[in-house]
């Protein structure tokens, strides 16, 4: 018996071992197939045609075992590597010629993937799916009539009623962007149907609203380059392609080499595809304006830059954008891939790369990736291509600077940030003498303001003497002041100030490591200046400005050695801050004193306000009210003021998002717990654990109340911000009208642009309150210039 048991166990072991070995072998084959499919089209000693032929034979042999895996990998590759779309379409064409059933299965699989991407709102993936489906017509996998039926169905979605324009736009864009691949084939086989499709698209484009267009333009002026809306630009490129009989010079078409094999294959027809209907929660890609910085006259002798309306320009730019998307997390690899662009001999590559990177950096409302991502890639490009890239980048900087008068204010800020960062990586070397003429302009003019803001950012990355030394004497007035505190209680004449004595006692007290209560006792007996005037007596109960003045300025001056010292001071005496700044007026007084002390060091003001918001010393609404107060009006054209406003709004938005996510999680946990308890009776131990993890109904209700309060605070913050904007702009217009002056000043243009920036940057949150804003603030009696900004914002997702 013992021997038999041993024999049985050995048999079992062998059986399991053989099974494991078989699974392991299958996994190895799967990995090898995946690697072969992924790498096809890369540089190789063999030609692409022989590689495709060999790979098609390998895949055909493995279809019986790895059919599903092959379907999935081919589809994923076509979507994730759209630049290799024609290679994978040729591969599918060869497999279809060898195995008709597999061709049918692949068509079903790609259609299913297309539908899923539409349903889940993966718009880019859906567009690449459609492109791949279209390219299958070139490889004789699909019938041209079948594809045209699909394209007509998609264009019909552009004529739906009661849906957002951004949805209709996407369907037209998806169809137009496939035509460079398949237009020639459709033109040769189904010309009349193709013409009808294009007429339908033209009718749609002629009647669509472009109210959003001015809000998304990098430059308000269209000279020297027209800032075209993306659908208008693509339509012009498609019309030019049509004039050229649908022939382009950029797309590789490996299936032409296999025409004799592919044309004998049987073709499939697409099943009926009906796009999912629009739901209120659906989001669609936002409209864009095509960024143009160079034309052929900017490029020196060599390959000619394709014209703005040539389809090659669209194809090159899309390919470069795809490289950025694929490699943006690895700056060195990204730079290398950009410089290895397959058609670099035919185009002025450096100019194309720089234009595409700035197009992403200046994308409105926000760039795709962090701003520093683009700066770091440009630095790597300069290192890899030192003979040409720095010169092209310098030329681009000069072009941007020359056109800065009409630049969108959000792009102005990004240009400042990028240029300061770039200079910091190249020893701050620049031909500043070329810009000396700016000193003669109005200080609020964008050109001197740009230099001033760049030097301010350089100061954050360097030190004051370094910034002074790098600038010629003629531009010295634009150099920021030395970043040091202005502590009024130690200045000449401080003895006459009412709080000086208490300030000196507080200094001694803090240096002796006093407690928060002891520090509060020092300022407790200070008189309240608000009691002196009868009208202000009502405020006396709320706060004492002298106490706040002495405490805030003295404490932050003692912590002025570094940001860390200031943070430590706020943390240690947090209790005192909370006692002194109970009301909103008191919080505004705290902020005013922070500004008074640190106005020569804007970065310190930014980080201190951020810290006070985090520690809840001040509320977001108090920061917004302070920023729009008369004290801050002279600084409205300074970037740091808006930096503070945006970090304040971001803080509020993150708070609402966090509470919303927590509530959603709690609701799901509660629903799961309820369903599991009703489905089955668990063991007592695990049931107790589940009851402990399960949030109570009361806890969920409290979370709902907190979220409702946060939404109310967020709504109030936006109302304060937009109301203050309207007030200061309206006051300016009335004043100019009274004085018979032209209201269109640099200050006015900058402030209107800042209003537009708030709408754009925070569009997702502001959208929720657009009806309230329209009812309460942006009414029809408002000045048309201000009202127009609101209407442009509403049109973004209309």
RAHU-V453436 format. One record per residue. N is the residue number from 1. RES is the residue in one small letter. PHI is phi in degrees with one decimal (NA if undefined). D_CENTER is the distance of its C-alpha to the mean C-alpha in Angstrom with 2 decimals. Layout:
# RAHU-V453436
N/RES/PHI/D_CENTER + N/RES/PHI/D_CENTER
This chain:
# RAHU-V453436
1/x/NA/72.81 + 2/x/-61.5/71.03 + 3/x/-64.3/70.98 + 4/x/-65.2/69.72 + 5/x/-62.3/66.89 + 6/x/-63.2/65.88 + 7/x/-65.0/65.97 + 8/x/-61.2/63.82 + 9/x/-63.4/61.23 + 10/x/-66.1/61.24 + 11/x/-60.0/60.74 + 12/x/-60.9/57.80 + 13/x/-62.0/56.28 + 14/x/-60.2/56.71 + 15/x/-62.7/55.20 + 16/x/-63.8/52.06 + 17/x/-63.5/51.84 + 18/x/-63.8/52.18 + 19/x/-63.5/49.47 + 20/x/-62.1/47.11 + 21/x/-64.2/47.99 + 22/x/-66.4/47.33 + 23/x/-60.6/43.90 + 24/x/-62.4/43.14 + 25/x/-63.5/44.35 + 26/x/-59.7/42.27 + 27/x/-63.6/39.15 + 28/x/-62.2/39.93 + 29/x/-65.0/40.44 + 30/x/-58.9/37.16 + 31/x/-63.0/35.27 + 32/x/-66.1/37.17 + 33/x/-62.3/36.37 + 34/x/-60.8/32.65 + 35/x/-62.7/32.78 + 36/x/-63.5/34.78 + 37/x/-67.7/32.46 + 38/x/-62.1/29.31 + 39/x/-89.5/31.01 + 40/x/-62.2/32.72 + 41/x/97.6/31.82 + 42/x/-78.0/31.27 + 43/x/-58.8/33.76 + 44/x/-153.2/37.21 + 45/x/-70.5/40.88 + 46/x/-90.6/41.50 + 47/x/-74.7/40.30 + 48/x/-61.5/37.44 + 49/x/-61.7/40.05 + 50/x/-69.3/42.32 + 51/x/-63.7/39.45 + 52/x/-65.6/38.41 + 53/x/-63.1/42.05 + 54/x/-64.4/42.64 + 55/x/-65.9/39.56 + 56/x/-61.3/40.56 + 57/x/-66.4/44.02 + 58/x/-62.0/42.72 + 59/x/-65.6/40.45 + 60/x/-61.7/43.30 + 61/x/-66.3/45.60 + 62/x/-99.8/43.23 + 63/x/-59.6/42.28 + 64/x/-62.5/44.93 + 65/x/-94.6/43.56 + 66/x/-118.7/39.80 + 67/x/-56.3/39.08 + 68/x/-63.8/36.26 + 69/x/-61.5/34.61 + 70/x/-65.1/34.81 + 71/x/-57.1/33.39 + 72/x/-65.6/30.37 + 73/x/-64.8/29.73 + 74/x/-60.4/30.11 + 75/x/-66.5/27.71 + 76/x/-62.3/25.00 + 77/x/-63.3/25.48 + 78/x/-63.2/25.24 + 79/x/-82.7/21.86 + 80/x/-79.6/20.34 + 81/x/-125.0/21.93 + 82/x/-61.9/21.89 + 83/x/-68.0/23.28 + 84/x/-104.3/26.43 + 85/x/-53.5/26.78 + 86/x/-67.0/30.16 + 87/x/-66.8/31.54 + 88/x/-70.5/31.03 + 89/x/-64.7/32.33 + 90/x/-63.5/35.42 + 91/x/-61.3/35.90 + 92/x/-64.4/35.87 + 93/x/-60.4/38.24 + 94/x/-65.1/40.66 + 95/x/-66.8/40.64 + 96/x/-64.3/41.27 + 97/x/-65.4/44.19 + 98/x/-85.8/45.63 + 99/x/-144.2/44.91 + 100/x/-59.2/44.46 + 101/x/-63.2/43.83 + 102/x/-62.9/40.89 + 103/x/-56.8/39.41 + 104/x/-63.6/39.75 + 105/x/-63.4/38.21 + 106/x/-65.7/35.21 + 107/x/-59.1/34.70 + 108/x/-60.5/34.89 + 109/x/-68.4/32.40 + 110/x/-68.6/29.73 + 111/x/-65.9/30.28 + 112/x/-61.1/29.96 + 113/x/-63.5/26.64 + 114/x/-58.7/25.42 + 115/x/-62.7/26.55 + 116/x/-63.5/24.92 + 117/x/-64.7/21.49 + 118/x/-65.2/21.97 + 119/x/-66.4/23.22 + 120/x/-92.2/20.42 + 121/x/74.4/17.62 + 122/x/-90.8/16.62 + 123/x/-69.5/16.26 + 124/x/-66.1/15.59 + 125/x/-61.6/18.43 + 126/x/-64.6/20.59 + 127/x/-65.6/20.21 + 128/x/-70.0/21.26 + 129/x/-61.7/24.06 + 130/x/-62.9/25.27 + 131/x/-60.8/25.31 + 132/x/-65.8/27.36 + 133/x/-59.0/29.67 + 134/x/-63.8/30.23 + 135/x/-68.3/31.04 + 136/x/-66.4/33.65 + 137/x/-65.7/35.65 + 138/x/-63.0/36.04 + 139/x/-97.5/37.47 + 140/x/61.4/39.91 + 141/x/-87.5/38.49 + 142/x/-118.1/37.67 + 143/x/-78.8/39.66 + 144/x/-60.5/38.09 + 145/x/-62.8/39.32 + 146/x/-64.9/37.58 + 147/x/-65.8/34.16 + 148/x/-60.6/34.79 + 149/x/-60.8/35.58 + 150/x/-63.4/32.19 + 151/x/-62.2/30.38 + 152/x/-65.6/32.51 + 153/x/-61.4/31.64 + 154/x/-67.6/27.89 + 155/x/-67.2/28.49 + 156/x/-60.4/30.66 + 157/x/-64.1/27.65 + 158/x/-74.5/26.37 + 159/x/-106.8/29.53 + 160/x/-66.4/29.27 + 161/x/-98.0/29.96 + 162/x/72.7/28.23 + 163/x/-121.2/24.81 + 164/x/-63.0/21.49 + 165/x/-62.7/21.15 + 166/x/-61.8/17.74 + 167/x/-68.6/19.83 + 168/x/-61.1/22.52 + 169/x/-59.0/20.20 + 170/x/-62.1/18.83 + 171/x/-63.9/22.45 + 172/x/-67.8/23.50 + 173/x/-61.9/20.64 + 174/x/-60.3/21.50 + 175/x/-69.1/25.15 + 176/x/-60.3/24.80 + 177/x/-74.2/22.69 + 178/x/-89.9/25.53 + 179/x/-64.5/28.28 + 180/x/-57.4/28.12 + 181/x/-80.5/29.19 + 182/x/-118.7/31.84 + 183/x/-56.8/32.76 + 184/x/-61.8/35.84 + 185/x/-64.2/37.27 + 186/x/-68.0/36.86 + 187/x/-63.8/38.36 + 188/x/-75.4/41.37 + 189/x/-104.5/42.04 + 190/x/-139.0/40.81 + 191/x/-60.2/40.52 + 192/x/-65.3/41.47 + 193/x/-64.8/39.04 + 194/x/-64.6/36.19 + 195/x/-60.8/37.24 + 196/x/-62.9/37.28 + 197/x/-60.2/33.75 + 198/x/-68.0/32.54 + 199/x/-64.0/34.53 + 200/x/-60.3/32.91 + 201/x/-64.7/29.41 + 202/x/-62.6/30.60 + 203/x/-59.8/32.01 + 204/x/-61.4/28.76 + 205/x/-65.7/26.77 + 206/x/-70.7/29.46 + 207/x/-103.1/29.35 + 208/x/-73.0/25.64 + 209/x/-79.4/24.17 + 210/x/-125.3/21.76 + 211/x/-60.4/21.54 + 212/x/-74.4/17.73 + 213/x/-54.9/18.10 + 214/x/-59.8/18.83 + 215/x/-69.3/15.79 + 216/x/-104.8/13.43 + 217/x/-80.9/15.73 + 218/x/-70.0/15.11 + 219/x/-121.2/18.88 + 220/x/-76.1/21.10 + 221/x/-93.8/23.99 + 222/x/-100.0/24.43 + 223/x/-118.1/26.72 + 224/x/-84.8/27.02 + 225/x/-117.5/24.30 + 226/x/-68.4/23.57 + 227/x/-92.7/19.95 + 228/x/-87.6/20.31 + 229/x/-66.2/18.61 + 230/x/-60.8/17.52 + 231/x/-72.2/20.37 + 232/x/-62.0/22.89 + 233/x/-65.9/22.13 + 234/x/-64.5/22.45 + 235/x/-63.1/25.57 + 236/x/-63.1/27.09 + 237/x/-68.6/26.51 + 238/x/-68.1/28.13 + 239/x/-63.2/31.02 + 240/x/-65.3/31.60 + 241/x/-61.8/31.62 + 242/x/-63.8/34.12 + 243/x/-61.5/36.29 + 244/x/-86.6/36.34 + 245/x/58.3/37.72 + 246/x/62.1/34.49 + 247/x/-105.9/34.94 + 248/x/-126.7/32.08 + 249/x/-121.0/32.24 + 250/x/-121.2/29.13 + 251/x/-80.9/29.16 + 252/x/-72.1/31.54 + 253/x/-128.8/33.99 + 254/x/-64.5/36.04 + 255/x/-69.3/37.67 + 256/x/-62.0/39.83 + 257/x/-69.3/41.85 + 258/x/-109.6/42.69 + 259/x/-55.6/43.51 + 260/x/-63.7/47.12 + 261/x/-78.9/46.12 + 262/x/-68.9/43.24 + 263/x/-68.9/45.13 + 264/x/-88.0/47.81 + 265/x/-73.8/45.48 + 266/x/-76.2/45.55 + 267/x/-98.8/42.50 + 268/x/-107.7/40.77 + 269/x/-116.2/39.53 + 270/x/-74.7/36.35 + 271/x/-69.2/36.91 + 272/x/-64.5/35.96 + 273/x/-121.0/32.21 + 274/x/-116.2/31.19 + 275/x/-58.1/27.46 + 276/x/-63.3/26.93 + 277/x/-68.9/27.19 + 278/x/-74.9/24.42 + 279/x/-117.2/24.11 + 280/x/-58.6/22.85 + 281/x/-83.5/20.31 + 282/x/-71.1/18.71 + 283/x/-118.8/15.15 + 284/x/-125.5/14.54 + 285/x/-59.1/12.02 + 286/x/-77.7/11.38 + 287/x/-65.2/13.47 + 288/x/-134.5/12.61 + 289/x/-115.6/14.82 + 290/x/-75.2/16.04 + 291/x/-82.8/15.85 + 292/x/-128.4/19.34 + 293/x/-124.1/20.69 + 294/x/-118.2/23.74 + 295/x/-133.0/26.67 + 296/x/-61.7/29.77 + 297/x/-72.2/31.54 + 298/x/-80.1/29.08 + 299/x/-91.7/29.82 + 300/x/-69.9/33.16 + 301/x/-55.6/35.83 + 302/x/143.5/34.72 + 303/x/-59.3/32.77 + 304/x/-88.2/31.69 + 305/x/-71.2/28.09 + 306/x/-57.1/27.95 + 307/x/-64.3/27.91 + 308/x/-60.8/24.93 + 309/x/-105.9/26.58 + 310/x/-88.8/27.76 + 311/x/-65.4/26.36 + 312/x/-60.5/26.28 + 313/x/-62.2/23.46 + 314/x/-62.3/21.33 + 315/x/-67.0/22.45 + 316/x/-63.5/21.94 + 317/x/-63.8/18.38 + 318/x/-63.3/17.47 + 319/x/-61.9/19.33 + 320/x/-65.5/17.58 + 321/x/-61.7/14.07 + 322/x/-66.0/15.64 + 323/x/-63.6/17.01 + 324/x/-60.4/13.74 + 325/x/-63.7/12.46 + 326/x/-73.1/15.85 + 327/x/-120.3/16.38 + 328/x/-62.3/13.26 + 329/x/-81.1/14.72 + 330/x/-121.4/18.00 + 331/x/-61.5/17.81 + 332/x/-66.3/21.55 + 333/x/-65.7/21.62 + 334/x/-61.8/18.60 + 335/x/-60.8/20.45 + 336/x/-63.4/23.67 + 337/x/-66.4/22.40 + 338/x/-62.7/21.00 + 339/x/-75.5/24.43 + 340/x/-95.2/26.25 + 341/x/-50.4/24.94 + 342/x/-60.5/27.87 + 343/x/-111.7/28.73 + 344/x/-65.0/28.44 + 345/x/-71.7/32.09 + 346/x/-93.1/31.50 + 347/x/-134.9/28.63 + 348/x/-76.8/27.79 + 349/x/-56.7/25.20 + 350/x/-58.4/24.11 + 351/x/-65.5/23.32 + 352/x/-63.6/21.33 + 353/x/-63.3/19.27 + 354/x/-62.0/18.62 + 355/x/-63.6/17.70 + 356/x/-67.4/15.20 + 357/x/-65.8/13.54 + 358/x/-67.7/13.47 + 359/x/-60.7/12.22 + 360/x/-71.5/8.99 + 361/x/-62.6/9.03 + 362/x/-93.4/9.92 + 363/x/-59.7/7.82 + 364/x/-111.2/8.06 + 365/x/-78.4/7.25 + 366/x/-138.8/3.95 + 367/x/-67.6/3.68 + 368/x/-63.7/3.70 + 369/x/-125.2/5.51 + 370/x/-58.1/7.31 + 371/x/-57.0/8.98 + 372/x/-65.8/12.25 + 373/x/-58.1/11.66 + 374/x/-69.7/12.19 + 375/x/-61.4/14.98 + 376/x/-69.9/16.72 + 377/x/-67.6/16.76 + 378/x/-63.4/18.29 + 379/x/-64.5/20.83 + 380/x/-63.2/21.82 + 381/x/-63.4/22.28 + 382/x/-64.5/24.55 + 383/x/-71.1/26.51 + 384/x/-76.6/27.01 + 385/x/-128.9/27.92 + 386/x/-67.1/29.56 + 387/x/-80.8/31.82 + 388/x/-126.5/29.29 + 389/x/-61.4/25.63 + 390/x/-58.7/26.24 + 391/x/-67.0/28.12 + 392/x/-65.4/25.48 + 393/x/-66.8/22.82 + 394/x/-64.8/25.36 + 395/x/-63.5/26.01 + 396/x/-62.7/22.34 + 397/x/-61.3/22.22 + 398/x/-62.5/25.42 + 399/x/-62.7/24.17 + 400/x/-62.4/21.08 + 401/x/-66.2/23.46 + 402/x/-64.0/26.02 + 403/x/-100.8/23.65 + 404/x/-69.4/22.01 + 405/x/-57.4/24.25 + 406/x/-108.6/22.25 + 407/x/-77.0/18.70 + 408/x/-57.0/16.09 + 409/x/-65.3/16.06 + 410/x/-66.3/12.33 + 411/x/-70.1/12.70 + 412/x/-56.6/15.98 + 413/x/-60.3/14.58 + 414/x/-68.8/12.29 + 415/x/-62.8/15.43 + 416/x/-58.6/17.55 + 417/x/-61.6/15.66 + 418/x/-64.9/15.60 + 419/x/-64.7/19.22 + 420/x/-63.0/20.57 + 421/x/-63.6/19.16 + 422/x/-63.5/20.55 + 423/x/-60.1/23.86 + 424/x/-64.3/24.21 + 425/x/-93.1/24.33 + 426/x/-132.1/26.98 + 427/x/54.4/29.50 + 428/x/57.0/28.10 + 429/x/-84.7/29.99 + 430/x/-161.3/29.38 + 431/x/-82.8/31.79 + 432/x/-59.0/31.55 + 433/x/-59.5/34.90 + 434/x/-66.0/33.35 + 435/x/-105.2/31.48 + 436/x/-62.5/34.57 + 437/x/-62.4/35.13 + 438/x/-63.9/32.21 + 439/x/-65.4/34.45 + 440/x/-79.3/36.61 + 441/x/-80.7/33.83 + 442/x/-56.0/33.14 + 443/x/-54.8/31.28 + 444/x/-88.3/28.63 + 445/x/-64.5/28.09 + 446/x/-56.0/24.59 + 447/x/-68.7/26.25 + 448/x/-63.1/28.17 + 449/x/-65.9/25.36 + 450/x/-60.8/22.97 + 451/x/-61.3/25.67 + 452/x/-59.8/26.25 + 453/x/-69.2/22.63 + 454/x/-62.7/22.40 + 455/x/-65.0/25.70 + 456/x/-63.1/24.55 + 457/x/-70.1/21.61 + 458/x/-61.8/24.15 + 459/x/-62.4/26.41 + 460/x/-68.4/23.99 + 461/x/-97.6/24.04 + 462/x/-142.6/27.77 + 463/x/-145.5/30.75 + 464/x/-59.3/32.38 + 465/x/-63.4/35.28 + 466/x/-62.9/33.11 + 467/x/-66.7/31.02 + 468/x/-62.0/34.30 + 469/x/-70.4/35.89 + 470/x/-85.0/33.23 + 471/x/-105.1/33.47 + 472/x/-65.2/36.53 + 473/x/-56.9/38.84 + 474/x/-64.0/38.04 + 475/x/-96.3/34.42 + 476/x/-54.8/35.59 + 477/x/-59.5/35.10 + 478/x/-90.7/31.30 + 479/x/-72.2/31.39 + 480/x/-64.0/30.29 + 481/x/-67.2/33.14 + 482/x/-60.5/34.01 + 483/x/-75.1/31.87 + 484/x/-139.4/34.69 + 485/x/-72.8/35.57 + 486/x/-110.6/37.92 + 487/x/-94.9/40.20 + 488/x/-67.3/42.57 + 489/x/-80.9/45.16 + 490/x/-120.5/46.10 + 491/x/-90.3/46.18 + 492/x/-63.4/49.32 + 493/x/85.9/50.67 + 494/x/-68.5/48.93 + 495/x/-59.6/52.34 + 496/x/-82.0/52.45 + 497/x/-75.5/49.20 + 498/x/-63.9/49.94 + 499/x/-102.9/47.85 + 500/x/-61.4/48.78 + 501/x/-60.7/51.43 + 502/x/-64.9/49.23 + 503/x/-63.7/46.40 + 504/x/-65.3/48.87 + 505/x/-66.2/50.13 + 506/x/-67.2/46.61 + 507/x/-59.0/45.95 + 508/x/-61.4/49.13 + 509/x/-61.2/48.31 + 510/x/-66.6/44.81 + 511/x/-66.4/46.19 + 512/x/-88.5/48.84 + 513/x/59.1/46.16 + 514/x/-73.2/46.84 + 515/x/-85.3/45.38 + 516/x/-62.5/42.99 + 517/x/-64.8/46.00 + 518/x/-65.8/48.05 + 519/x/-64.9/45.35 + 520/x/-65.6/45.18 + 521/x/-62.5/48.99 + 522/x/-62.9/48.88 + 523/x/-97.1/46.95 + 524/x/-61.1/48.48 + 525/x/-88.7/51.41 + 526/x/-64.3/49.57 + 527/x/-68.4/50.50 + 528/x/-97.7/48.03 + 529/x/-64.8/47.90 + 530/x/-69.3/46.68 + 531/x/-74.6/50.17 + 532/x/-68.3/51.78 + 533/x/-102.4/50.65 + 534/x/-58.6/51.74 + 535/x/-60.5/48.71 + 536/x/-90.7/46.39 + 537/x/-60.0/48.65 + 538/x/-63.1/46.64 + 539/x/-78.0/43.73 + 540/x/-58.3/46.04 + 541/x/-70.9/45.75 + 542/x/-77.2/41.96 + 543/x/-162.6/41.51 + 544/x/-117.0/43.29 + 545/x/-62.8/41.32 + 546/x/-69.7/43.79 + 547/x/-58.4/43.33 + 548/x/-62.5/39.52 + 549/x/-55.6/40.00 + 550/x/-64.0/42.39 + 551/x/-67.8/40.62 + 552/x/-64.0/36.99 + 553/x/-66.0/37.92 + 554/x/-67.7/40.54 + 555/x/-64.0/38.57 + 556/x/-71.1/35.40 + 557/x/-68.5/37.67 + 558/x/-65.2/39.38 + 559/x/-96.3/36.02 + 560/x/-76.8/34.89 + 561/x/-61.9/35.58 + 562/x/-160.4/32.08 + 563/x/-62.3/29.01 + 564/x/-61.9/30.60 + 565/x/-61.8/33.85 + 566/x/-64.0/32.18 + 567/x/-62.7/30.38 + 568/x/-62.3/33.75 + 569/x/-64.3/35.49 + 570/x/-64.4/33.13 + 571/x/-65.4/33.53 + 572/x/-65.9/37.32 + 573/x/-107.5/37.93 + 574/x/-59.0/35.34 + 575/x/-59.0/38.29 + 576/x/-67.6/39.46 + 577/x/-56.5/36.08 + 578/x/-65.0/36.04 + 579/x/-67.9/39.65 + 580/x/-75.7/39.18 + 581/x/-113.8/35.86 + 582/x/-76.8/36.69 + 583/x/-95.1/35.97 + 584/x/-65.6/33.01 + 585/x/-60.5/35.28 + 586/x/-66.1/36.03 + 587/x/-64.8/32.37 + 588/x/-63.3/31.78 + 589/x/-64.1/34.86 + 590/x/-59.3/33.43 + 591/x/-63.6/30.26 + 592/x/-62.1/32.55 + 593/x/-74.3/34.54 + 594/x/-59.6/31.60 + 595/x/-64.9/30.68 + 596/x/-60.0/34.35 + 597/x/-73.8/34.74 + 598/x/-113.6/31.56 + 599/x/-64.6/30.75 + 600/x/-85.4/31.29 + 601/x/-132.7/28.66 + 602/x/-56.2/25.34 + 603/x/-62.5/23.58 + 604/x/-65.3/26.32 + 605/x/-60.7/25.85 + 606/x/-59.1/22.13 + 607/x/-71.8/22.96 + 608/x/-70.9/26.06 + 609/x/-62.5/24.44 + 610/x/-60.0/21.82 + 611/x/-63.7/24.84 + 612/x/-68.4/26.81 + 613/x/-70.5/24.17 + 614/x/-63.0/24.01 + 615/x/-88.0/27.81 + 616/x/60.4/28.12 + 617/x/-70.0/30.34 + 618/x/-125.5/28.48 + 619/x/-94.4/26.63 + 620/x/-59.1/23.33 + 621/x/-63.8/25.42 + 622/x/-67.0/27.70 + 623/x/-62.7/24.99 + 624/x/-62.9/23.78 + 625/x/-62.7/27.45 + 626/x/-62.9/28.24 + 627/x/-61.2/25.45 + 628/x/-94.6/26.80 + 629/x/-75.7/30.40 + 630/x/-61.6/32.79 + 631/x/-58.8/32.83 + 632/x/-95.8/29.23 + 633/x/-53.9/29.57 + 634/x/-65.0/30.54 + 635/x/-104.9/27.26 + 636/x/-64.2/24.96 + 637/x/-95.4/23.96 + 638/x/-94.7/23.10 + 639/x/-61.1/19.50 + 640/x/-64.8/20.40 + 641/x/-61.8/21.48 + 642/x/-77.8/18.04 + 643/x/-60.5/16.59 + 644/x/-65.7/19.08 + 645/x/-61.8/18.29 + 646/x/-68.5/14.56 + 647/x/-68.7/15.56 + 648/x/-67.8/18.25 + 649/x/-64.2/16.22 + 650/x/-59.1/13.80 + 651/x/-60.4/17.12 + 652/x/-66.3/18.45 + 653/x/-62.4/15.55 + 654/x/-66.2/15.75 + 655/x/-62.4/19.50 + 656/x/-63.9/19.47 + 657/x/-62.1/17.24 + 658/x/-63.6/19.61 + 659/x/-63.6/22.68 + 660/x/-64.6/21.53 + 661/x/-65.4/21.00 + 662/x/-63.2/24.38 + 663/x/-65.3/26.13 + 664/x/-60.0/24.92 + 665/x/-63.1/26.13 + 666/x/-65.6/29.40 + 667/x/-63.5/30.05 + 668/x/-64.9/29.59 + 669/x/-62.8/31.87 + 670/x/-66.7/34.41 + 671/x/-65.6/34.41 + 672/x/-63.4/34.86 + 673/x/-64.6/37.67 + 674/x/-66.4/39.41 + 675/x/-69.0/39.33 + 676/x/-70.1/40.60 + 677/x/-72.2/43.38 + 678/x/-79.4/44.54 + 679/x/-72.0/44.48 + 680/x/-152.7/46.69 + 681/x/-89.7/48.57 + 682/x/-82.9/47.17 + 683/x/-64.5/49.27 + 684/x/-59.9/49.77 + 685/x/-63.4/47.95 + 686/x/-69.7/44.69 + 687/x/-66.8/44.99 + 688/x/-61.8/45.26 + 689/x/-62.5/42.16 + 690/x/-65.0/40.21 + 691/x/-63.6/41.54 + 692/x/-67.5/40.37 + 693/x/-72.4/36.78 + 694/x/-69.6/36.73 + 695/x/-71.9/35.33 + 696/x/-80.0/37.90 + 697/x/-59.8/37.63 + 698/x/-65.2/38.01 + 699/x/-63.1/35.13 + 700/x/-65.0/32.82 + 701/x/-62.4/34.16 + 702/x/-64.4/33.48 + 703/x/-65.4/29.86 + 704/x/-62.8/29.59 + 705/x/-64.2/31.12 + 706/x/-62.8/28.74 + 707/x/-66.7/25.71 + 708/x/-61.8/27.43 + 709/x/-64.2/28.04 + 710/x/-64.1/24.42 + 711/x/-62.6/23.39 + 712/x/-62.7/26.15 + 713/x/-63.8/24.96 + 714/x/-63.5/21.37 + 715/x/-62.5/22.92 + 716/x/-63.8/25.27 + 717/x/-60.8/22.63 + 718/x/-65.2/20.84 + 719/x/-62.6/24.35 + 720/x/-61.5/25.34 + 721/x/-60.1/22.38 + 722/x/-71.7/22.82 + 723/x/-63.0/26.60 + 724/x/-65.6/26.73 + 725/x/-57.1/24.66 + 726/x/-60.1/27.13 + 727/x/-62.9/30.08 + 728/x/-70.5/29.43 + 729/x/-70.8/28.55 + 730/x/-64.5/31.58 + 731/x/-60.0/33.80 + 732/x/-61.4/32.87 + 733/x/-65.7/33.70 + 734/x/-65.3/36.97 + 735/x/-59.9/37.98 + 736/x/-65.1/37.46 + 737/x/-65.4/39.40 + 738/x/-64.1/42.20 + 739/x/-88.1/42.43 + 740/x/55.1/42.12 + 741/x/-110.5/39.20 + 742/x/-72.8/36.28 + 743/x/-72.5/33.30 + 744/x/-79.5/30.77 + 745/x/-91.0/30.46 + 746/x/-61.2/27.70 + 747/x/-62.3/27.30 + 748/x/-64.6/27.06 + 749/x/-61.4/24.51 + 750/x/-64.9/22.33 + 751/x/-69.5/22.71 + 752/x/-62.2/21.97 + 753/x/-64.8/18.77 + 754/x/-66.8/17.85 + 755/x/-60.5/18.70 + 756/x/-62.8/16.38 + 757/x/-62.4/13.52 + 758/x/-61.8/14.30 + 759/x/-59.2/14.35 + 760/x/-71.4/11.03 + 761/x/-64.5/8.95 + 762/x/-110.6/11.02 + 763/x/-59.7/11.76 + 764/x/-64.3/11.98 + 765/x/-79.2/14.54 + 766/x/-65.1/16.31 + 767/x/-54.0/16.85 + 768/x/-63.4/19.29 + 769/x/-111.7/21.43 + 770/x/-62.3/21.39 + 771/x/-67.6/25.03 + 772/x/-64.2/26.17 + 773/x/-63.0/24.59 + 774/x/-67.0/26.30 + 775/x/-73.0/29.56 + 776/x/-92.2/29.75 + 777/x/-117.0/27.97 + 778/x/-90.8/26.85 + 779/x/-88.3/30.34 + 780/x/-66.8/32.04 + 781/x/-81.7/34.13 + 782/x/-74.8/31.14 + 783/x/-56.8/30.85 + 784/x/-57.3/29.34 + 785/x/-63.3/26.85 + 786/x/-73.8/25.31 + 787/x/-63.3/25.67 + 788/x/-61.9/24.00 + 789/x/-60.7/20.67 + 790/x/-65.3/20.91 + 791/x/-65.3/21.95 + 792/x/-62.4/19.07 + 793/x/-63.7/16.65 + 794/x/-61.2/18.87 + 795/x/-70.1/18.92 + 796/x/-58.5/15.19 + 797/x/-119.2/15.96 + 798/x/-68.9/19.73
